[in-house]
């Protein structure tokens, strides 16, 4: 295995093979990749499938690579950008391709495509940074038409970074500012009341249909499922998997998750997030590289149907090679 890190400046470096180095700090801060002087160069022609690794204290080495596992969240990692680079050099990788990754990353286009396919999504509007600056009063008026509470989200954000719940009109500006700090387009969504159900999906082998794990439920006892709850285990949230659903409802969740996976042209893996309302399931979002922490739903969803963590990783690599 060749662990490759990407610095904030976009430099590919050789990282240490130690999972402990990438845990959250005691204060709950995410780890950062620093420039340690090493360099990892990708192939210069398609089909070579060799990385060139150089370090200040050693001669350059060429390392053959079978498959890339892009363990990256957010823009430039989950949005089709690095997938396009890997396609150009014909390097197999885990997960969705350029189009599926881009659609899954952009909440506006995820909703647009799913709605066109007849899959229910939460009502929304999208605001650009330029329009917010030019016509803030219009943006306010349109956002408030959804009613309150509402949610404000970066269109291409991840891990709930920049997401804010607006319960009063005077909270809208600060929520927009936080979201625009992450992206130049922002979604305003009406709050949907319902149980939060998530389903892990794996692509099918040799053209077979997509497979689904057990539906799980995010039980929010206070606030909402934000970054702190997802990664810092801040309390007030617990995962229930399998979710307490009638068998027919659980099957419906699984069928809708697999259908969303296919409609968006995804591959490898995804987690589809729903609200179960009085009127049925509403898709909230689709994650093409879902979280893999011990408290994350994707591995929990598969563990509940007998696929443990090592076997899940093996299956993802096999799908990528296939």
N, C-alpha and C positions, 0 to 999 in steps of 0.2 A: 504494500500500500504506500502511496506517495501522498502525504497530507499537504495540500496547497492552501495557503491563506491569501486573502486579498486585502491590502491595506486601504485606508480611507482615500488614498491618492490613486488607487487602481493598480498598485504594483503587486504582481504575483510572486510570493515568497514561499520557500520551503518552511513548513511549520513543524512543530514537535508532535510526535505521535502520542499525545497524552490528553485524554478527555478531560482530566481535572483542570487543565489550563484554560478550558473554555466554559467553565461553570460561571454562574453569576457570582459576583463578589458578595461578601457578607452584608454589604449595604444594598444589595440588589441591583448593582450596575452590570450591564452586559460586558462581556470580554471584548477586547480590541486586538486586532492584528497589527503588530508593529513591524517596521522595516528593519529586519535583522541583517541586512546586507546580502542575503542570498537572492537568487533570481530563478524563476521557473519560466522557461520559454515553451510555447506551444509549437506544434509542427508548422513548418512553412509550406507544406504541400499536402494535399488530401491523401489519405490512406496510409500515412507514415505511422501514426499512432505511437509516437515517441515523444517524451518530454525531455528537454535539456535542462539539467539542474546544475547551477553554479553557486559556489560559496567562496567567500574571501580566502578561506584557509585550505581549499582543496581544488583539484582540477575539475573541470566540468564533466558531468556524467550524463549519459543518455539512458533513459529508463522507459522500457516498453509499458504501455498502458492498454488494458483490455476494455475498461469502461470507466466513465467519469460519474461520480455521484455528487451532483451540485447541491451541497447542503447550504443553500443560500436563501434568505428571505428578502422580500421587498424588491425594489427596483434594481436593475443591473444584475439580478441573479435569478429572479423568479418571473421576470416579465418577458422572456424570450430573447433578451440581449445576449447572454452567454450561450444560450441554446443555439442561436444563429452562428456564433463563432465556432462552436463545436461542430455544427453541420458543415461549415465551410472547410474544415479540416477532416471531415468524415470520422469523427471520434464518437463512438457510441456513448450514450448517457442515460441516466435514470430520469424518468419523468416525461412530461409533455414537450412537444416541439415548439417552434417559434409561435405559431398562431394560437395554439391552445394555451400556452403560457401567457401570451399577451392578453388574450381574452380573460383568462382567469384572474390576472393581476388587476385589470381595470374594471372596477365595479360597475361603472356606467355601461360598458359594452357587454359585460357579463349579463346584466339585467336586460339589455336590449335584445341580445340573441335568445336568451331563455324565454322572454316574453313573446318574441316572434314565433317560438316553437310551442306556445300555449302553456308554458310552465309559469305558475303564479310567482311573482316577485313583489317585494315591498315597494309601494309607490315612492318616487324620488324625483328630484330635479337636480341639474348639474350647473355649477357656477364657475366661471373662470376668474382668475385673479384680476385680469384686466377689467372685467365687467364690475367686479366688486369695488375696484378703485374708482371706476368712472361713474357708476350709478349705485352707490351703497343703499340708498333709500329704496330703489326698485328691488334690489336683492333681498333686503329686509322684508318688504311687503310680500314678495313671492314665497320666501321661506316660511313666513308665518301663516300662509294660506294652508299649509299642511296641518296646522294646528300644533299645539304643544301638549306633551313633550315631543321633541324631535331629536334626531341624531345628525351630527355633522361629521363627515368622514373625508379624508383624502381619497381621491378617486383611485390612486395607485399605491395606497399605503399598505402596511402589513402589521400583524401582531397588535392591532388596535392602537398603534402609535398615532397620535393626532386626532383620535376619535373623541368627540365630546357629546354629552347629553345636554340638551337645552330645555330647561323646565320653565324659564321665564324669558320674555322678550329681551331684557337687558343682559342676558347671558349669550346672546347670539354673536355679538362682535368678537368676544374672546374665543368662542368656539371656532369661528371662521378663521381667526388669526392663527390658532393652533393647528388647524387643518392645512391652511395655506403655507405653513412653515414646512410641510412635508411634500406638497404637490402644488401645481399651478391650476389644478381643477379639483373641485370639491363637490361632494354629494350632500344634499339635504334630504333626509328621509323622514317620513312619518313614523313615529314609534309604533311597532307592531306588538300587540299583546298576545303572548302565547308561550308555550313551553319551548325551550331551546334544545333542538334535537340535531345531532351530528352523526353522519354515516361515513365510514371509511370505504373507499373504493379502490380496487386493483384492476388493472387491465386484464383482459382475457388472454390466455395462451393460444398461439396459432390461430388467431382470428375468432376465437370464442368470445361470447359476450362478457362484458365487465362483471366483476364479482364484488359483493358487498360484505362488509363486516357487520357486527351487531350494532344497531342504532344505540347511541348513548345520549344521555341528557346532561346538560349543564344546569345545575340547580343553583340559581343565584339567590342568596338569602339577603344580600344587601348590595346596593349599587348596581353595576353591570359588569360584564365579563371583559375587563380592560387588561392592559399590559401587566399591571401588578398581579392581577388574579391569574393570568396565564403563566407568567414566568417567575414571579416572586412569591407565589403561594401566600397571598396576603390575607386569606381567610374570607369568609362570607360566600364562598363558592365551593361546590363539590361536584364531582363527576359520578354519575350513576350509569353503569354499563354492565349488562344490557339495560336500556331504559324500560320503565314500567309501562309498557304499551300492550294493547290488545294485539294478538297475532296478526290480524288483518291490517291493523294500522302500521305495525312494524314492517310488514311486507310492502305496504304502500310507500313508506319512507325509503326502503331499499330500492324499490323499482324507480322512484323518482330520482334518487341519487345516481343510479346507473344511467338513467335517461339523460340527466343533465351532463354527465361525463361524456356521453356519446354526442350530444348536441353541440357541445363546445369543442369537440375534436380532441379530447384529452387522451393521454397515454400514461402508462405506468401506475400512477397513483393520484389520488385527490381525496379531499375531505369536503363533503357537501353539508352545509349548515342550513337548517330550517328553523322556522317558527311553526309550531303546531297550534293553530288558532281554532276558534269555534267553527270556522268555515273550511278548515283543512290545512294542508301544508303550504307554506310560503317559503321560497328559497331566499335566504339572507345573503350568502356569498359562497363562493367555491374557492378552495385553496389547493393549488397544484403542487405545492411542496409544504405540506402541513407540519406542524410542530412534532418533534420526536422526543420531547423531554419525558421523564417518568410520569408527569401529571398531565400529559397530552392525550387527547382523545383518539388520534389515529392509531397508535399502537395498542391502546386499550380496546378499541373497537375490534381489532383482529385477534387480540389475545382472548377475547370473550368467545370467539368461535374456534379456538384451538390453535391459532397460528402465533407462536411465541416470537419474541423480538428477533433473535438470530435468524429464524426461519423466514420472517418477514423481510429482513434485509437480503437474504439469499434470493427470495422470490423477486424482489425489485431488480436485483442485478441480472437475474435470468431473463426477466422481461426486457431489460435494456439490450442485452446481448442478442436476444431473439429478434 
